[in-house]
Amino acid sequence: MCDTILVLGSLTQDGRSYFAKNSDRAPNEAQYLTKVEAARHAPDARVQATYVDLPQVGHTYACIGSRPWWIWGFEHGVNEHGLTIGNEAVWSRLAADQGPNLLGMDLLRLTLERARDADEGLTVLTGLIETYGQGGHAALTHEMVYHNAFLLADGRSGWVVESAGRHWVAREVTQWAAISNVYSIGRDYDLISDQAEAFATEQGWHPAGTPFDWARAYTDSTRANLPACHARLAMSRAKVAGLPKGRIGLTEMIDVLRDHGGDPDRHPAAGGQACVCMHGVSASSGSETAASMIVALPTTPQTPREIWVSLASPCLSGFIPVWLDTDLPKGWSQPAHHTDPDQWWDIERLQRLIDPDYTSLARGLRAQFNGMTHKARAELSLASKADAATRNAVSQRAARSYREIVDAGLQDRADRPRSPDPRGDYLADINRAIPRTSRDAREDLALHASP
């Protein structure tokens, strides 16, 4: 479950395009930042994705992405040339491949490493889909296989790509786009794979001789979660459509990712899986937002891209800036050892302490994080065209402030009484299921990797 939004520069206050995504994963599935350096590869080199390996290309580009700890690929990310991508799980009448195969996250990272802009990314991504297909278990704690949709962007253009197996369809973004966990391209596509319409017709999903509607033909309308997915797509689209044109920037994109349906202080359990800022409602199923990213994309490829990142639920977290040519903050990458700093689990622990009393406590914590983000933005504004060292210092100061807010919150809430969980035993159940370290779940990963 995820939501991805793109607003092109014609609608923003500074002429930059803004890409934003919430990555929704199962509770307790930690998600970290990963930086990959550019590299040259031997002609016979291969690359190992989550489940399968495939031939490597001669040169791969540097990128930063957000990665569930056990997956090779990215939920969202940006490369050195400014190509930015987010993916979504979608469900088709065409049965998803149980795998092992390439996950949607693997397809996303491979494209970031191999393409320079949205147009080239479209060619690379659809080529991978046609050549290798997609599939494999995409969750550790329960069975989940699906097809994928993608939103690709650079500073000048963007594409929505939806797929089912090796079939795909694409629509160019004109002013803005929002996608979620449903097919949303109907008859309004710009490009389509060679056999997509013929296959749907053969299956009896599309009446021959009538205008082809991708979403109508390929959507699995029997999915129980489909109404919630449609509700989130409607929520994000309504939010973006209501933003002041010509004045959209970072603050407005943060508001979109924090949306609970209009009331920021409403307990998230009231909306749950139907809100852009998703909160879990059941330990055995469903998802919650695990990480968020907003990328400000200038029209000139040489200008550094501001990458604003947040951990866990964005309504109870803050955004700090990072860049491809600066250091990742301590604790924001996957720990090599269980004693190393782990900012994802620290903020997740704090959010679980606050969650039962969300309506009375969320606003104060959010204000602290907003102050941190505002200060980082002000420092960047004063240091116009700052070099890498200056930007790195801003990023590290913001990360220290983030850590101080979290540490103070944990200390304050540790021994305070809490209200009953409005979702019953939800928090108790997911807390009992916390692995001691991320490596404790490797046996599950090995099971999923078996043919």
C-alpha positions as CSV (number, residue, x, y, z in Angstrom):
1,M,0.0,0.0,0.0
2,C,1.4,3.4,-0.9
3,D,0.5,6.8,-2.4
4,T,2.6,8.8,-4.8
5,I,2.1,12.4,-6.1
6,L,3.8,14.6,-8.7
7,V,3.3,18.3,-9.2
8,L,5.2,19.8,-12.2
9,G,6.9,23.2,-12.0
10,S,4.2,25.1,-13.8
11,L,2.1,24.8,-10.6
12,T,4.8,25.4,-7.9
13,Q,6.0,28.5,-6.2
14,D,9.7,28.1,-7.3
15,G,9.3,26.4,-10.7
16,R,10.7,23.1,-9.4
17,S,8.7,19.9,-9.8
18,Y,7.7,18.2,-6.5
19,F,7.5,14.5,-6.1
20,A,6.1,13.0,-2.9
21,K,5.5,9.4,-1.7
22,N,4.3,7.6,1.4
23,S,5.6,4.0,1.6
24,D,3.1,1.8,3.5
25,R,4.4,-1.5,4.8
26,A,3.4,-4.1,7.4
27,P,3.9,-3.1,11.1
28,N,7.4,-3.8,12.4
29,E,8.9,-3.7,8.9
30,A,11.7,-1.2,9.4
31,Q,12.6,0.9,6.3
32,Y,15.9,2.7,5.9
33,L,17.8,5.0,3.5
34,T,20.4,3.5,1.2
35,K,22.9,5.3,-0.9
36,V,24.3,3.6,-4.0
37,E,27.4,5.0,-5.7
38,A,27.9,5.2,-9.4
39,A,29.9,2.2,-10.8
40,R,31.3,0.6,-13.9
41,H,30.8,-3.1,-14.4
42,A,32.5,-5.9,-16.3
43,P,30.8,-7.2,-19.5
44,D,29.8,-10.5,-17.7
45,A,28.7,-8.9,-14.4
46,R,25.4,-9.8,-12.9
47,V,23.3,-8.0,-10.2
48,Q,21.5,-9.8,-7.4
49,A,18.1,-8.4,-6.7
50,T,15.9,-9.6,-3.8
51,Y,15.2,-13.1,-5.2
52,V,16.8,-13.4,-8.6
53,D,19.9,-12.2,-10.4
54,L,20.2,-10.8,-13.9
55,P,22.8,-9.3,-16.3
56,Q,24.3,-6.0,-15.1
57,V,24.8,-3.1,-17.4
58,G,28.1,-1.5,-18.1
59,H,27.5,1.7,-16.0
60,T,25.1,2.3,-13.1
61,Y,24.2,5.8,-11.7
62,A,24.4,6.9,-8.1
63,C,21.1,7.0,-6.2
64,I,19.4,7.3,-2.8
65,G,16.4,5.2,-2.0
66,S,14.2,4.1,0.9
67,R,14.4,0.3,1.3
68,P,12.5,-2.1,3.6
69,W,15.3,-3.8,5.5
70,W,15.1,-7.2,3.7
71,I,14.5,-6.0,0.2
72,W,17.2,-5.1,-2.4
73,G,15.1,-2.6,-4.2
74,F,13.6,0.8,-3.3
75,E,10.1,1.9,-2.4
76,H,11.0,5.4,-3.7
77,G,14.3,7.0,-4.7
78,V,16.1,9.5,-6.8
79,N,19.3,9.2,-8.9
80,E,22.2,11.6,-9.7
81,H,20.5,12.9,-12.8
82,G,17.2,13.7,-11.0
83,L,15.1,10.8,-12.1
84,T,12.7,10.0,-9.3
85,I,10.4,7.0,-9.0
86,G,7.8,5.6,-6.6
87,N,5.9,2.4,-7.0
88,E,2.5,1.0,-5.9
89,A,1.0,-2.4,-5.5
90,V,-1.9,-3.1,-7.8
91,W,-4.1,-6.1,-8.3
92,S,-5.2,-7.5,-11.6
93,R,-7.5,-10.2,-13.0
94,L,-4.2,-11.7,-14.3
95,A,-2.9,-13.8,-11.4
96,A,0.3,-12.4,-9.9
97,D,3.5,-14.4,-10.2
98,Q,4.4,-16.2,-7.0
99,G,8.0,-16.0,-8.0
100,P,10.8,-15.9,-7.3
101,N,11.0,-12.9,-9.6
102,L,11.7,-9.2,-9.7
103,L,9.7,-7.3,-7.1
104,G,8.3,-3.9,-8.0
105,M,10.9,-2.3,-5.7
106,D,13.7,-4.2,-7.6
107,L,12.3,-2.8,-10.9
108,L,12.3,0.7,-9.5
109,R,15.9,0.5,-8.3
110,L,17.2,-1.1,-11.5
111,T,15.6,1.8,-13.5
112,L,17.1,4.5,-11.2
113,E,20.5,2.9,-11.7
114,R,20.1,2.7,-15.5
115,A,18.2,5.7,-16.7
116,R,18.8,9.5,-16.7
117,D,15.4,11.1,-17.1
118,A,11.7,10.2,-17.1
119,D,11.6,9.4,-20.8
120,E,14.6,7.1,-20.6
121,G,13.2,5.6,-17.4
122,L,10.0,4.7,-19.1
123,T,12.0,2.8,-21.8
124,V,14.2,1.0,-19.2
125,L,11.3,0.1,-16.9
126,T,9.0,-1.2,-19.5
127,G,11.8,-3.1,-21.1
128,L,12.5,-4.8,-17.8
129,I,8.8,-5.6,-17.3
130,E,8.6,-7.1,-20.8
131,T,11.8,-9.1,-20.5
132,Y,11.6,-10.4,-16.9
133,G,8.1,-9.9,-15.8
134,Q,7.5,-9.3,-12.0
135,G,6.4,-11.2,-9.0
136,G,7.5,-12.8,-5.7
137,H,6.4,-12.4,-2.1
138,A,6.6,-8.7,-1.1
139,A,5.9,-9.1,2.6
140,L,7.7,-11.1,5.4
141,T,4.8,-11.7,7.8
142,H,2.0,-12.8,5.5
143,E,1.5,-13.8,1.9
144,M,1.4,-10.9,-0.6
145,V,2.0,-10.9,-4.3
146,Y,1.0,-8.2,-6.7
147,H,1.6,-6.3,-9.9
148,N,3.0,-2.7,-9.9
149,A,2.2,0.8,-10.9
150,F,4.9,3.5,-11.0
151,L,5.2,7.3,-11.1
152,L,8.4,8.5,-12.8
153,A,9.5,12.2,-12.7
154,D,12.4,14.5,-13.5
155,G,12.5,18.3,-13.4
156,R,10.6,18.7,-16.7
157,S,8.2,15.8,-17.2
158,G,6.7,12.6,-15.7
159,W,5.0,9.3,-16.6
160,V,2.5,7.1,-14.9
161,V,3.1,3.4,-15.7
162,E,0.7,0.6,-14.8
163,S,1.5,-3.1,-15.3
164,A,0.1,-6.6,-15.2
165,G,2.6,-9.4,-15.6
166,R,4.6,-8.4,-18.8
167,H,1.8,-6.0,-20.0
168,W,1.9,-2.3,-19.4
169,V,0.3,1.0,-20.2
170,A,1.6,4.6,-19.7
171,R,0.2,8.1,-19.5
172,E,2.3,11.3,-19.6
173,V,1.8,13.7,-16.7
174,T,0.7,17.2,-17.9
175,Q,0.4,19.3,-14.7
176,W,0.1,16.9,-11.8
177,A,-0.7,13.2,-11.0
178,A,-1.6,11.1,-8.0
179,I,-1.5,7.3,-8.0
180,S,-2.5,4.7,-5.4
181,N,-3.1,0.9,-5.1
182,V,-5.6,0.8,-8.0
183,Y,-5.4,1.0,-11.8
184,S,-6.2,4.5,-12.8
185,I,-5.4,4.7,-16.5
186,G,-8.5,4.0,-18.6
187,R,-8.8,5.0,-22.2
188,D,-6.5,8.0,-21.6
189,Y,-3.2,6.3,-22.2
190,D,-0.4,7.5,-24.4
191,L,1.5,4.3,-24.8
192,I,0.7,0.6,-24.4
193,S,2.6,-2.7,-24.7
194,D,2.0,-4.6,-27.9
195,Q,-0.1,-7.5,-26.6
196,A,-2.0,-5.8,-23.7
197,E,-5.3,-5.3,-25.6
198,A,-5.2,-8.5,-27.5
199,F,-4.5,-10.5,-24.3
200,A,-7.4,-8.8,-22.4
201,T,-9.7,-9.5,-25.4
202,E,-8.7,-13.2,-25.5
203,Q,-9.4,-13.5,-21.7
204,G,-12.9,-12.0,-22.2
205,W,-12.1,-8.9,-20.2
206,H,-12.5,-6.5,-23.1
207,P,-15.2,-6.5,-25.8
208,A,-13.5,-6.7,-29.2
209,G,-14.1,-3.7,-31.5
210,T,-14.7,-1.2,-28.6
211,P,-12.3,1.5,-27.3
212,F,-9.8,-0.2,-25.0
213,D,-10.0,0.8,-21.3
214,W,-7.0,-0.6,-19.4
215,A,-8.4,-0.2,-15.9
216,R,-11.7,-1.7,-16.7
217,A,-10.1,-4.7,-18.5
218,Y,-7.3,-5.5,-15.9
219,T,-8.7,-4.5,-12.5
220,D,-9.5,-7.3,-10.1
221,S,-12.8,-5.9,-8.8
222,T,-13.2,-8.7,-6.2
223,R,-10.4,-7.4,-3.9
224,A,-11.7,-6.6,-0.4
225,N,-9.4,-3.7,0.0
226,L,-10.3,-2.0,-3.2
227,P,-12.8,0.6,-1.7
228,A,-10.0,1.8,0.8
229,C,-7.6,2.1,-2.1
230,H,-10.0,4.1,-4.2
231,A,-10.7,6.3,-1.1
232,R,-7.0,7.1,-0.7
233,L,-6.6,7.9,-4.3
234,A,-9.6,10.2,-4.1
235,M,-8.2,11.8,-1.0
236,S,-4.8,12.6,-2.5
237,R,-6.3,13.8,-5.7
238,A,-8.7,16.1,-3.9
239,K,-5.9,17.4,-1.7
240,V,-3.6,18.2,-4.6
241,A,-6.5,19.7,-6.7
242,G,-7.3,22.0,-3.9
243,L,-3.7,23.4,-3.4
244,P,-3.1,27.0,-4.5
245,K,-1.8,26.9,-8.0
246,G,1.5,28.7,-8.4
247,R,2.2,28.5,-4.6
248,I,2.8,24.8,-4.1
249,G,6.0,23.9,-2.3
250,L,7.5,21.7,0.4
251,T,5.0,22.6,3.1
252,E,2.0,21.8,0.9
253,M,3.5,18.5,-0.1
254,I,4.1,17.5,3.5
255,D,0.4,18.3,4.2
256,V,-0.6,16.0,1.5
257,L,1.4,13.1,2.9
258,R,0.0,13.8,6.4
259,D,-3.6,13.8,5.3
260,H,-6.1,11.9,7.5
261,G,-9.1,13.2,5.7
262,G,-9.0,16.9,6.6
263,D,-8.6,16.8,10.4
264,P,-5.0,16.5,11.4
265,D,-5.9,15.9,15.1
266,R,-8.4,13.1,14.4
267,H,-7.2,9.7,15.7
268,P,-5.8,7.8,12.7
269,A,-7.7,4.7,13.7
270,A,-10.8,6.5,12.4
271,G,-9.5,6.4,8.8
272,G,-7.0,3.6,8.9
273,Q,-6.3,2.1,5.5
274,A,-8.4,4.7,3.7
275,C,-6.1,7.6,4.6
276,V,-3.0,8.9,2.7
277,C,-1.1,8.9,6.0
278,M,-1.9,5.2,6.7
279,H,-2.1,3.7,10.2
280,G,-2.5,0.0,10.9
281,V,-5.7,-1.4,12.3
282,S,-4.9,-5.1,12.5
283,A,-1.6,-6.9,13.4
284,S,-2.4,-9.8,11.0
285,S,-3.2,-7.7,7.9
286,G,-3.1,-4.1,6.7
287,S,-0.2,-1.6,6.5
288,E,1.0,1.6,8.0
289,T,3.2,4.3,6.6
290,A,6.9,3.3,7.2
291,A,8.8,6.1,5.4
292,S,8.2,9.2,3.2
293,M,10.1,11.2,0.7
294,I,9.7,14.5,-1.0
295,V,12.0,15.5,-3.8
296,A,12.3,19.1,-5.2
297,L,13.4,18.7,-8.8
298,P,14.9,21.7,-10.7
299,T,14.7,21.9,-14.5
300,T,18.5,22.0,-14.8
301,P,20.1,18.6,-14.2
302,Q,23.3,20.2,-12.8
303,T,21.4,21.7,-9.8
304,P,21.5,19.5,-6.6
305,R,18.1,18.0,-5.8
306,E,16.7,18.6,-2.3
307,I,15.6,15.2,-1.0
308,W,13.4,15.6,2.1
309,V,13.0,12.3,4.1
310,S,10.8,11.2,7.0
311,L,10.6,8.0,9.0
312,A,7.5,6.1,10.1
313,S,4.1,8.0,10.1
314,P,4.7,11.5,8.7
315,C,1.9,12.9,10.9
316,L,4.1,12.2,13.9
317,S,7.5,12.7,12.3
318,G,9.5,15.4,10.5
319,F,11.4,15.9,7.3
320,I,15.1,16.5,7.0
321,P,17.1,17.3,3.9
322,V,19.7,14.9,2.3
323,W,21.6,15.0,-1.0
324,L,23.4,12.5,-3.1
325,D,26.7,14.3,-2.5
326,T,26.4,14.5,1.3
327,D,26.5,12.0,4.2
328,L,23.4,10.1,5.3
329,P,22.5,10.9,8.9
330,K,23.6,8.5,11.5
331,G,20.9,6.0,12.3
332,W,18.9,6.6,9.1
333,S,20.7,3.7,7.3
334,Q,20.2,0.1,8.1
335,P,22.3,-0.7,11.2
336,A,25.1,-3.2,10.7
337,H,24.8,-4.4,14.3
338,H,21.8,-4.3,16.7
339,T,23.7,-2.0,19.0
340,D,24.1,0.7,16.3
341,P,21.8,3.7,16.2
342,D,18.5,3.0,14.6
343,Q,16.4,6.1,14.1
344,W,13.5,4.2,12.5
345,W,12.8,2.1,15.5
346,D,13.3,5.0,17.9
347,I,10.6,7.2,16.2
348,E,8.4,4.1,15.8
349,R,8.6,3.5,19.5
350,L,7.7,7.1,20.3
351,Q,4.8,7.0,17.9
352,R,3.4,3.9,19.6
353,L,3.7,5.6,23.0
354,I,1.7,8.6,21.7
355,D,-0.8,6.7,19.6
356,P,-3.4,6.0,22.2
357,D,-3.5,9.7,23.1
358,Y,-3.1,11.0,19.6
359,T,-5.8,13.6,19.7
360,S,-4.2,15.4,22.7
361,L,-0.5,14.8,22.0
362,A,0.1,14.7,18.2
363,R,-0.2,18.5,17.6
364,G,2.6,19.3,20.0
365,L,5.0,16.7,18.6
366,R,4.2,17.8,15.0
367,A,4.9,21.4,15.9
368,Q,8.4,20.5,17.1
369,F,9.2,18.6,13.9
370,N,7.8,21.4,11.8
371,G,10.1,23.8,13.6
372,M,13.1,21.6,12.8
373,T,12.1,21.4,9.1
374,H,11.5,25.2,8.9
375,K,14.9,25.9,10.4
376,A,16.6,23.6,7.9
377,R,14.7,25.3,5.0
378,A,15.7,28.8,6.3
379,E,19.4,27.7,6.5
380,L,19.3,26.5,2.9
381,S,17.6,29.7,1.8
382,L,20.3,31.8,3.4
383,A,23.0,29.6,1.9
384,S,21.8,29.9,-1.7
385,K,23.8,27.7,-4.1
386,A,25.5,26.1,-1.1
387,D,28.4,23.7,-1.6
388,A,28.3,20.1,-0.5
389,A,30.0,20.8,2.8
390,T,27.5,23.5,3.7
391,R,24.5,21.4,2.7
392,N,25.9,18.4,4.7
393,A,26.2,20.6,7.8
394,V,22.5,21.6,7.4
395,S,21.5,18.0,7.0
396,Q,23.5,16.8,10.0
397,R,22.1,19.6,12.2
398,A,18.6,18.7,11.2
399,A,19.2,15.0,12.0
400,R,20.6,15.9,15.4
401,S,17.5,18.0,16.1
402,Y,15.3,15.2,15.0
403,R,17.1,12.8,17.3
404,E,16.8,15.2,20.2
405,I,13.0,15.6,19.7
406,V,12.6,11.8,19.6
407,D,14.9,11.1,22.6
408,A,13.1,13.8,24.7
409,G,9.7,12.4,23.7
410,L,10.7,8.8,24.6
411,Q,12.0,10.0,28.0
412,D,8.9,12.0,28.7
413,R,6.4,9.3,27.7
414,A,8.2,6.3,29.1
415,D,6.5,6.1,32.5
416,R,3.3,8.1,31.8
417,P,0.0,6.4,31.9
418,R,-1.6,5.9,28.5
419,S,-5.2,5.7,27.4
420,P,-6.6,2.4,26.1
421,D,-5.8,1.6,22.4
422,P,-8.9,2.6,20.4
423,R,-8.1,-0.4,18.1
424,G,-8.3,-2.9,21.0
425,D,-5.2,-5.1,21.1
426,Y,-3.6,-3.7,18.0
427,L,-0.5,-2.1,19.6
428,A,-0.1,-4.9,22.1
429,D,-0.1,-7.4,19.3
430,I,2.4,-5.7,17.0
431,N,4.7,-4.9,20.0
432,R,4.8,-8.6,20.9
433,A,5.7,-9.4,17.3
434,I,8.8,-7.0,17.2
435,P,11.9,-8.9,16.1
436,R,14.9,-8.5,18.4
437,T,16.8,-7.4,15.3
438,S,16.0,-7.2,11.6
439,R,18.2,-10.3,11.1
440,D,15.7,-12.4,13.1
441,A,13.4,-12.5,10.1
442,R,15.9,-13.9,7.7
443,E,14.4,-17.4,8.0
444,D,11.1,-16.0,6.6
445,L,13.0,-14.4,3.8
446,A,14.7,-17.7,2.9
447,L,11.2,-19.4,2.8
448,H,9.9,-16.7,0.4
449,A,13.0,-17.1,-1.8
450,S,12.3,-20.8,-2.3
451,P,10.8,-21.8,-5.7
